[in-house]
Amino acid sequence: MKHSLLVTVVVTIQMIMTTIASHGQIAPSNRTIGDVGASAAAAVGSGPFNAVDECWRGDPNWASDRMRLADCAFGFGEKTRGGKGGEYYVVTDPSDNAQEPGPGTLRYGIIQLQPLWIYFARDMTITLENELIFTSHKTIDGRGANVHIAYGPCLTIQNVHDVIIHGVHIHDCTPGTSGYVRSSTNHIGYRGGSDGDAISVFAAKYIWIDHNSFSSCADGLIDVIHASTRVTISNNYFTNHDKVMLFGHSDTYTADTIMRVTVAFNHFGPGLEQRLPRCRFGKFHVVNNDYEGWKIYAIGGSASPTIISEGNRFTGSVAKEVTKRDCTSCSWDAWKWRSVHDKFLDGAYFIQSGPGITDRNRYGLSASGTFTPSMTSSAGVLSCAEGVAC
C-alpha cells in the first residue's frame, strides 16, 4: 500500500489558507471558565450565534481558512486541534475498502499518520465496508457539501487524540463484521465487529463533535467510554433513536472517573427514548441544550457521576421526570446532580441530589446562563456555500 497522499487530493496549507489572525478569532481562553467547562454566561455569545458559532460562522470566507474552526472549540474539549497545522485532503471517491483503501476515499485520509484536515469535493453518501478507525490529528469537515455516512458500520475513535467531526449526517449505522480492518498506513488488525454506534469514542481524548445530525443507528449515537476524556459534543441534532449517548463503560470500570464531557447547544428532537446522556463516574456539564421530549428519561446515570445541568430547556409531556438514577441497591443521596437556571415546561422536573455548588467558578456557572432559543436554532448540519456565511 502506498503511504503518500496523491497530489490530486492534497492541497497545501500555503496555497489556500489565510492567516487566522486576519479574521480576528476569539481566543479559546476567553470562552472557558473553571474545571467543568465553559460558562453559560460566555455561552450566550454577543450576537445571533452561541459562543461556538460566533467564533467562525459570520465569516463569508470560511472556506479559505477551514482550519480556523479548530480555534472555536468549547468546554472540556476546548483544546482539541484536530488536523490543524497539517495538509488539506479532499475526499473525491465515496467508495470504501476496509483493508486497502484507495486514494481519494475517506478511509485513506483517516488512516494517514500525519495531521490532515479532510473535506469533500461534492455531495456524497459513504457506506463503509467496516468500522472506520481514526488516527490522531484528523478533522472531518463536511461544510460546503451534503455528506452522509450511513447504511453500514460507522466511526471508531480509539486510543487516539485530537479528532474533530463537523458537518456530516450520520445515520442508519449497522454493526461491523469480524475481520481485518486497516487502522493506519502501517497497521492492519483483526476486529471482532463494532456495535453499530454512529460514533464510538474509546480510550481517547481531545475530541470535538460539532454540528452533525444523528439518527436511527443499531446501537448508540455517541458512546464515550474506557477513560476517554476532554470531550465536547456541541450543536448537534439528534432524532429518532433509543439509546442516544452513553458516557462510561460500566459501574465497575472506575478508570472512567477521569472522564470530562461537555454537552452544549444540542437539539434533542422528536423520537428519542433515553440517555440524553447516561453518565458514570466522571464530571459532565450539560449546558444550553434544547430537549424537545423524551420517552423514558433525559439525563441519567449510575456509579456516582457529577452532573451539572445548566441553562437547558426541558419540554416534557404531562408530569415528566428529566432524571433517572440506576441505583437499585445503593444510596444516591450524595451524588452531585444539580440543576441551575434550567427551564422546565409542560410538567418536566429535575430531581437534584448531593451537596450544593459552593465554588461557582470551578463549575463555570453564572446567573446569566438561562436558555434562549437562538442557542440551538442552528443545531445539526449547516447549509454552507463558499463566499456566504454559514
ZIJO-V661254 format. One record per residue. N is the residue number from 1. RES is the residue in one letter. NEAR is the number of other C-alpha atoms within 8 Angstrom. Layout:
N_RES_NEAR + N_RES_NEAR
This chain:
1_M_4 + 2_K_3 + 3_H_6 + 4_S_4 + 5_L_7 + 6_L_7 + 7_V_6 + 8_T_5 + 9_V_12 + 10_V_11 + 11_V_12 + 12_T_8 + 13_I_10 + 14_Q_6 + 15_M_6 + 16_I_9 + 17_M_9 + 18_T_8 + 19_T_7 + 20_I_9 + 21_A_6 + 22_S_6 + 23_H_6 + 24_G_6 + 25_Q_10 + 26_I_8 + 27_A_8 + 28_P_12 + 29_S_6 + 30_N_6 + 31_R_12 + 32_T_14 + 33_I_13 + 34_G_10 + 35_D_7 + 36_V_15 + 37_G_14 + 38_A_14 + 39_S_14 + 40_A_16 + 41_A_11 + 42_A_10 + 43_A_13 + 44_V_11 + 45_G_11 + 46_S_8 + 47_G_6 + 48_P_7 + 49_F_12 + 50_N_15 + 51_A_13 + 52_V_11 + 53_D_9 + 54_E_13 + 55_C_12 + 56_W_12 + 57_R_10 + 58_G_8 + 59_D_9 + 60_P_11 + 61_N_10 + 62_W_13 + 63_A_8 + 64_S_8 + 65_D_12 + 66_R_8 + 67_M_10 + 68_R_11 + 69_L_9 + 70_A_11 + 71_D_12 + 72_C_14 + 73_A_14 + 74_F_14 + 75_G_13 + 76_F_14 + 77_G_15 + 78_E_14 + 79_K_8 + 80_T_13 + 81_R_12 + 82_G_16 + 83_G_17 + 84_K_12 + 85_G_8 + 86_G_10 + 87_E_12 + 88_Y_12 + 89_Y_12 + 90_V_12 + 91_V_14 + 92_T_10 + 93_D_7 + 94_P_11 + 95_S_8 + 96_D_13 + 97_N_10 + 98_A_14 + 99_Q_8 + 100_E_7 + 101_P_10 + 102_G_8 + 103_P_9 + 104_G_11 + 105_T_14 + 106_L_11 + 107_R_11 + 108_Y_11 + 109_G_13 + 110_I_13 + 111_I_13 + 112_Q_12 + 113_L_8 + 114_Q_6 + 115_P_14 + 116_L_18 + 117_W_16 + 118_I_15 + 119_Y_12 + 120_F_13 + 121_A_8 + 122_R_8 + 123_D_8 + 124_M_9 + 125_T_9 + 126_I_11 + 127_T_12 + 128_L_16 + 129_E_9 + 130_N_11 + 131_E_14 + 132_L_13 + 133_I_12 + 134_F_14 + 135_T_14 + 136_S_11 + 137_H_14 + 138_K_16 + 139_T_14 + 140_I_11 + 141_D_13 + 142_G_12 + 143_R_12 + 144_G_10 + 145_A_11 + 146_N_11 + 147_V_13 + 148_H_11 + 149_I_13 + 150_A_15 + 151_Y_10 + 152_G_13 + 153_P_19 + 154_C_17 + 155_L_12 + 156_T_12 + 157_I_14 + 158_Q_11 + 159_N_7 + 160_V_11 + 161_H_11 + 162_D_15 + 163_V_16 + 164_I_17 + 165_I_12 + 166_H_13 + 167_G_16 + 168_V_15 + 169_H_13 + 170_I_14 + 171_H_14 + 172_D_11 + 173_C_16 + 174_T_14 + 175_P_12 + 176_G_13 + 177_T_9 + 178_S_8 + 179_G_8 + 180_Y_10 + 181_V_12 + 182_R_13 + 183_S_12 + 184_S_12 + 185_T_10 + 186_N_4 + 187_H_7 + 188_I_10 + 189_G_8 + 190_Y_8 + 191_R_10 + 192_G_8 + 193_G_10 + 194_S_11 + 195_D_9 + 196_G_14 + 197_D_19 + 198_A_16 + 199_I_12 + 200_S_13 + 201_V_13 + 202_F_14 + 203_A_12 + 204_A_14 + 205_K_11 + 206_Y_15 + 207_I_15 + 208_W_16 + 209_I_12 + 210_D_13 + 211_H_15 + 212_N_17 + 213_S_14 + 214_F_13 + 215_S_12 + 216_S_10 + 217_C_14 + 218_A_11 + 219_D_10 + 220_G_15 + 221_L_14 + 222_I_12 + 223_D_13 + 224_V_13 + 225_I_14 + 226_H_11 + 227_A_13 + 228_S_16 + 229_T_12 + 230_R_13 + 231_V_15 + 232_T_18 + 233_I_13 + 234_S_13 + 235_N_15 + 236_N_17 + 237_Y_15 + 238_F_15 + 239_T_12 + 240_N_10 + 241_H_13 + 242_D_10 + 243_K_13 + 244_V_15 + 245_M_13 + 246_L_15 + 247_F_11 + 248_G_15 + 249_H_11 + 250_S_6 + 251_D_8 + 252_T_4 + 253_Y_9 + 254_T_7 + 255_A_7 + 256_D_15 + 257_T_10 + 258_I_11 + 259_M_13 + 260_R_13 + 261_V_15 + 262_T_17 + 263_V_13 + 264_A_12 + 265_F_15 + 266_N_17 + 267_H_15 + 268_F_14 + 269_G_12 + 270_P_9 + 271_G_10 + 272_L_16 + 273_E_13 + 274_Q_15 + 275_R_14 + 276_L_12 + 277_P_12 + 278_R_12 + 279_C_13 + 280_R_16 + 281_F_15 + 282_G_13 + 283_K_13 + 284_F_14 + 285_H_13 + 286_V_13 + 287_V_14 + 288_N_19 + 289_N_17 + 290_D_12 + 291_Y_13 + 292_E_11 + 293_G_13 + 294_W_13 + 295_K_7 + 296_I_6 + 297_Y_14 + 298_A_15 + 299_I_12 + 300_G_14 + 301_G_12 + 302_S_12 + 303_A_7 + 304_S_11 + 305_P_15 + 306_T_11 + 307_I_11 + 308_I_13 + 309_S_13 + 310_E_16 + 311_G_15 + 312_N_16 + 313_R_13 + 314_F_14 + 315_T_12 + 316_G_15 + 317_S_9 + 318_V_7 + 319_A_9 + 320_K_9 + 321_E_12 + 322_V_12 + 323_T_10 + 324_K_10 + 325_R_8 + 326_D_7 + 327_C_8 + 328_T_4 + 329_S_4 + 330_C_5 + 331_S_6 + 332_W_10 + 333_D_6 + 334_A_9 + 335_W_11 + 336_K_14 + 337_W_13 + 338_R_11 + 339_S_10 + 340_V_9 + 341_H_11 + 342_D_13 + 343_K_10 + 344_F_11 + 345_L_9 + 346_D_9 + 347_G_11 + 348_A_15 + 349_Y_9 + 350_F_8 + 351_I_8 + 352_Q_8 + 353_S_11 + 354_G_11 + 355_P_7 + 356_G_6 + 357_I_6 + 358_T_4 + 359_D_6 + 360_R_9 + 361_N_8 + 362_R_10 + 363_Y_13 + 364_G_15 + 365_L_13 + 366_S_9 + 367_A_7 + 368_S_6 + 369_G_15 + 370_T_13 + 371_F_13 + 372_T_6 + 373_P_6 + 374_S_9 + 375_M_13 + 376_T_14 + 377_S_6 + 378_S_8 + 379_A_14 + 380_G_14 + 381_V_12 + 382_L_10 + 383_S_7 + 384_C_10 + 385_A_9 + 386_E_10 + 387_G_8 + 388_V_9 + 389_A_12 + 390_C_10
